[in-house]
Amino acid sequence: MSERVKLSRVESAFERLDYPVTRDDAAAEFVDVTVTFADGEANLGELVSEVGSDAFHGPDELHAELQNVLPVEAVGEPGQSDGDA
């Protein structure tokens, strides 16, 4: 059964893993999880498989790495300016 989790709650999903955990094992754990954003969604397992680290010692490390691979739809509000106007 697939699961849906909001981006703001994804770190709590990471807390259910046993640490340390490898990137591949974490990705496999979340293969059936969809993470939802303000303007879209993505497969959490696929996102985890794209992070740079090979292993994590806690949910905070995994969450920090996830921030680097999130699609543009996950960052800020739709149509929001970067403030460079």
Rosetta silent file (secondary structure, phi, psi, omega in degrees, C-alpha in Angstrom):
SEQUENCE: MSERVKLSRVESAFERLDYPVTRDDAAAEFVDVTVTFADGEANLGELVSEVGSDAFHGPDELHAELQNVLPVEAVGEPGQSDGDA
SCORE:     score description
SCORE:     0.000 S_00000001
   1 L     0.000  134.492 -178.775    0.000    0.000    0.000 S_00000001
   2 L   -83.028  156.492 -177.125    1.360    3.407   -0.924 S_00000001
   3 E  -124.987  148.654  175.379    1.727    6.226    1.576 S_00000001
   4 E  -120.600  135.937  179.363    1.566   10.002    1.151 S_00000001
   5 E  -139.248  138.671  176.903    3.482   12.397    3.373 S_00000001
   6 E   -73.424  148.295  179.191    3.773   16.177    3.291 S_00000001
   7 H   -54.785  -37.573 -178.545    7.258   17.594    2.830 S_00000001
   8 H   -66.939  -14.225 -178.403    6.947   19.350    6.195 S_00000001
   9 H  -115.193    8.944 -175.061    6.501   15.930    7.865 S_00000001
  10 H   -67.290  -31.663  179.986    9.068   13.900    5.959 S_00000001
  11 H   -63.187  -35.016  177.640   11.637   14.007    8.776 S_00000001
  12 H   -66.497  -32.288  174.998    9.203   12.173   11.057 S_00000001
  13 H   -66.105  -37.558  178.901    8.974    9.438    8.389 S_00000001
  14 H   -65.587  -23.612 -178.655   12.782    9.211    8.435 S_00000001
  15 L   -68.088  -17.311 -178.975   12.648    8.574   12.201 S_00000001
  16 L   -81.995   -5.849  177.052   11.216    5.099   11.655 S_00000001
  17 L   -79.803  155.486  172.868   14.466    3.850   10.091 S_00000001
  18 L   -93.328  123.149 -177.008   17.148    2.057   12.100 S_00000001
  19 L  -104.529  148.763    0.880   20.375    4.073   11.990 S_00000001
  20 L   -70.555  155.044 -179.323   22.979    3.981   10.694 S_00000001
  21 E  -137.445  144.419  177.263   21.340    3.241    7.337 S_00000001
  22 E   -81.098  159.403  177.001   22.705    3.173    3.799 S_00000001
  23 H   -57.976  -44.834 -177.920   21.287    5.356    1.057 S_00000001
  24 H   -63.193  -41.521  178.921   20.113    2.270   -0.859 S_00000001
  25 H   -67.140  -39.669  178.592   18.323    0.790    2.164 S_00000001
  26 H   -65.791  -42.178  179.022   16.651    4.118    2.962 S_00000001
  27 H   -62.210  -41.884  179.897   15.545    4.525   -0.653 S_00000001
  28 H   -64.164  -35.781  179.730   14.107    1.006   -0.663 S_00000001
  29 H   -64.150  -30.500 -174.620   12.176    1.742    2.545 S_00000001
  30 L  -109.414   18.786 -178.341   10.440    4.717    0.908 S_00000001
  31 L   -61.873  -28.049 -179.753    9.842    3.304   -2.586 S_00000001
  32 L  -102.575   20.134 -177.810    6.063    3.336   -1.995 S_00000001
  33 E  -111.956  129.357  174.690    5.955    6.801   -0.403 S_00000001
  34 E  -103.464  127.940  176.668    4.872    9.934   -2.247 S_00000001
  35 E   -99.634  132.125 -177.212    6.027   13.240   -0.810 S_00000001
  36 E  -106.290  142.732  179.200    3.699   16.158   -1.529 S_00000001
  37 E  -116.677  177.280  176.129    4.705   19.797   -1.996 S_00000001
  38 L   -61.194  -31.956 -174.895    2.723   23.020   -2.295 S_00000001
  39 L  -135.382   53.095  176.765    2.904   22.633   -6.074 S_00000001
  40 E   145.007 -167.527 -179.977    3.473   18.963   -6.905 S_00000001
  41 E  -158.948  165.249  178.769    4.725   15.649   -5.613 S_00000001
  42 E  -154.628  162.696  176.970    7.541   13.137   -6.056 S_00000001
  43 E   -79.679  121.851 -176.528    8.487    9.600   -5.070 S_00000001
  44 H   -65.392  -38.572  177.820   10.413    9.788   -1.795 S_00000001
  45 H   -60.100  -41.775  178.272   12.401    6.629   -2.516 S_00000001
  46 H   -65.997  -41.275  178.226   13.634    8.076   -5.812 S_00000001
  47 H   -62.355  -45.003  179.554   14.595   11.357   -4.153 S_00000001
  48 H   -61.525  -36.854 -179.269   16.516    9.535   -1.406 S_00000001
  49 H   -66.612  -16.147 -178.597   18.349    7.480   -4.050 S_00000001
  50 L   -95.040   -5.878 -177.931   19.666   10.753   -5.552 S_00000001
  51 L   -68.533  159.899 -173.744   21.252   12.192   -2.384 S_00000001
  52 L   -78.741  -30.819 -177.025   25.024   12.553   -2.227 S_00000001
  53 L   -80.440  151.079  179.016   25.857   10.612    0.936 S_00000001
  54 L   -89.446  -20.078 -177.506   26.164    6.833    1.010 S_00000001
  55 E  -152.808  159.149 -176.791   25.025    6.427    4.637 S_00000001
  56 E  -135.023  143.434 -178.925   23.253    8.347    7.393 S_00000001
  57 L  -102.805   -2.938  178.313   23.613    8.292   11.186 S_00000001
  58 L  -172.856  164.840 -178.116   20.260    9.908   11.956 S_00000001
  59 H   -61.687  -29.961  179.837   17.069   11.312   10.437 S_00000001
  60 H   -66.655  -36.544  177.312   18.442   14.855   10.537 S_00000001
  61 H   -65.363  -44.837  179.515   21.346   13.893    8.241 S_00000001
  62 H   -64.188  -42.024  179.540   19.002   12.250    5.754 S_00000001
  63 H   -63.328  -42.679  179.331   16.622   15.224    5.867 S_00000001
  64 H   -62.022  -42.431  178.865   19.479   17.683    5.247 S_00000001
  65 H   -66.275  -36.540  179.859   20.667   15.694    2.229 S_00000001
  66 H   -59.997  -35.748 -178.980   17.124   15.505    0.858 S_00000001
  67 H   -57.181  -28.273 -177.524   16.986   19.315    0.701 S_00000001
  68 L   -78.982  -13.996 -176.820   19.693   19.229   -1.991 S_00000001
  69 L  -117.401    4.958 -179.826   17.709   17.035   -4.394 S_00000001
  70 L   -66.906  142.009  177.109   14.208   18.465   -4.046 S_00000001
  71 L   -69.656  161.758 -177.682   12.614   19.639   -7.307 S_00000001
  72 H   -58.131  -29.123  179.278   11.985   23.345   -7.836 S_00000001
  73 H   -63.140  -21.992 -176.410    8.267   22.782   -7.131 S_00000001
  74 H   -86.257  -12.350 -173.673    9.135   21.945   -3.531 S_00000001
  75 L  -103.148  117.309  176.942   10.946   25.204   -2.817 S_00000001
  76 L    71.676 -172.889  179.078    8.879   28.234   -1.859 S_00000001
  77 L   -88.854  151.290  177.467    5.465   29.214   -3.124 S_00000001
  78 L   -56.751  130.901  177.508    4.507   28.917   -6.795 S_00000001
  79 L    76.703    7.293 -177.577    5.576   32.056   -8.680 S_00000001
  80 L   -72.644  137.907  178.543    7.513   33.409   -5.705 S_00000001
  81 L   -81.370  153.864  175.801   10.344   35.797   -6.542 S_00000001
  82 L   -82.244    1.047  178.018   13.872   35.307   -5.258 S_00000001
  83 L    86.436   13.360 -177.341   13.883   38.947   -4.192 S_00000001
  84 L   -96.029   15.338 -177.896   16.203   40.125   -6.954 S_00000001
  85 L   -79.526    0.000    0.000   13.719   42.582   -8.479 S_00000001
